[in-house]
Amino acid sequence: MSGYVITYFPLRGRAEPIRLLLADQGASWTEEEIPIADWFAGKCDIKKEAVFGQLPRFKDGDFVLYQSNCILRYLGCKYCLAGGDNKEKALIDMVNDGVEDLRLKFARAIFYEPENKEKYETDLPNHLSAFERILSQNADGTKYTVGEKISYADYNLLDLLHCHLDPFPACLSSFPLLTAFIDRISSRPKLSEYLKSEARNQRPIIPKK
Ligand SMILES: N[C@@H](CCC(=O)N[C@@H](CS)C(=O)NCC(=O)O)C(=O)O
């Protein structure tokens, strides 16, 4: 038993890339679900304990981390999914920062400012084309975003693409490399098992309003 605990709301949200990484690496973890209503009613002590007053929280035994991208990087280092040398590490970090930038725009348009959803959809190809290009520059798009080995940024990108396909099912139609990336990574045996699991599929991407 690994002793990993993910504390988060009953959502995919910012915990999902962490779950994808752990599932694909064959690691088990425990979920501690915080009801959203309790959190916002001030009933959760964990909000006061949280370093930045937010979730997800990740525990590796006694070691506690917040900030989803930091958790991904930590697990990336632990499972050797963070690049082989300093340049590869930096490139993986760069891709991951690009995923974060688009995740913030996505969350804003879909959750916080739904009136901007149409405009977001119009701009989306410009954002996605950056990731299509990144893939094309590594082994002609047949592998990962960086290098010869899957990285934590790949799990983060995979989740971001899954998130987009829900509200925008056709958004990848002109991006063959991103489409193939999703199919390739999602069909890795352990990940594919997780993606089909009830636990995963009962969690919405973001809260329903
Ligand atoms: N940069 C942080 C953002 C965390 C964040 O926005 N958490 C949200 C849920 S996705 C949250 O805790 N919201 C409740 C609150 O802010 O009180 C991360 O990546 O972990």
Ligand as a Chemical Component Dictionary entry (heavy atoms), coordinates in Angstrom:
data_LIG
# 
_chem_comp.id                   LIG 
_chem_comp.type                 NON-POLYMER 
_chem_comp.pdbx_formal_charge   0 
_chem_comp.three_letter_code    LIG 
# 
loop_
_chem_comp_atom.comp_id 
_chem_comp_atom.atom_id 
_chem_comp_atom.alt_atom_id 
_chem_comp_atom.type_symbol 
_chem_comp_atom.charge 
_chem_comp_atom.model_Cartn_x 
_chem_comp_atom.model_Cartn_y 
_chem_comp_atom.model_Cartn_z 
_chem_comp_atom.pdbx_ordinal 
LIG N1  N1  N 0 -3.261  26.535 -8.025 1  
LIG C1  C1  C 0 -4.076  25.638 -7.242 2  
LIG C2  C2  C 0 -5.534  26.005 -7.472 3  
LIG C3  C3  C 0 -6.409  25.213 -6.532 4  
LIG C4  C4  C 0 -7.869  25.554 -6.707 5  
LIG O1  O1  O 0 -8.272  26.464 -7.468 6  
LIG N2  N2  N 0 -8.671  24.805 -5.973 7  
LIG C5  C5  C 0 -10.103 24.995 -6.016 8  
LIG C6  C6  C 0 -10.766 23.734 -6.560 9  
LIG S1  S1  S 0 -10.178 23.335 -8.160 10 
LIG C7  C7  C 0 -10.597 25.216 -4.600 11 
LIG O2  O2  O 0 -10.040 24.705 -3.647 12 
LIG N3  N3  N 0 -11.681 25.982 -4.471 13 
LIG C8  C8  C 0 -12.285 26.258 -3.206 14 
LIG C9  C9  C 0 -11.818 27.548 -2.617 15 
LIG O3  O3  O 0 -11.070 28.310 -3.272 16 
LIG O4  O4  O 0 -12.225 27.853 -1.483 17 
LIG C10 C10 C 0 -3.794  24.190 -7.647 18 
LIG O5  O5  O 0 -3.399  23.968 -8.801 19 
LIG O6  O6  O 0 -3.936  23.293 -6.809 20 
# 
loop_
_chem_comp_bond.comp_id 
_chem_comp_bond.atom_id_1 
_chem_comp_bond.atom_id_2 
_chem_comp_bond.value_order 
_chem_comp_bond.pdbx_ordinal 
LIG N1  C1  SING 1  
LIG C1  C2  SING 2  
LIG C1  C10 SING 3  
LIG C2  C3  SING 4  
LIG C3  C4  SING 5  
LIG C4  O1  DOUB 6  
LIG C4  N2  SING 7  
LIG N2  C5  SING 8  
LIG C5  C6  SING 9  
LIG C5  C7  SING 10 
LIG C6  S1  SING 11 
LIG C7  O2  DOUB 12 
LIG C7  N3  SING 13 
LIG N3  C8  SING 14 
LIG C8  C9  SING 15 
LIG C9  O3  DOUB 16 
LIG C9  O4  SING 17 
LIG C10 O5  DOUB 18 
LIG C10 O6  SING 19 
# 
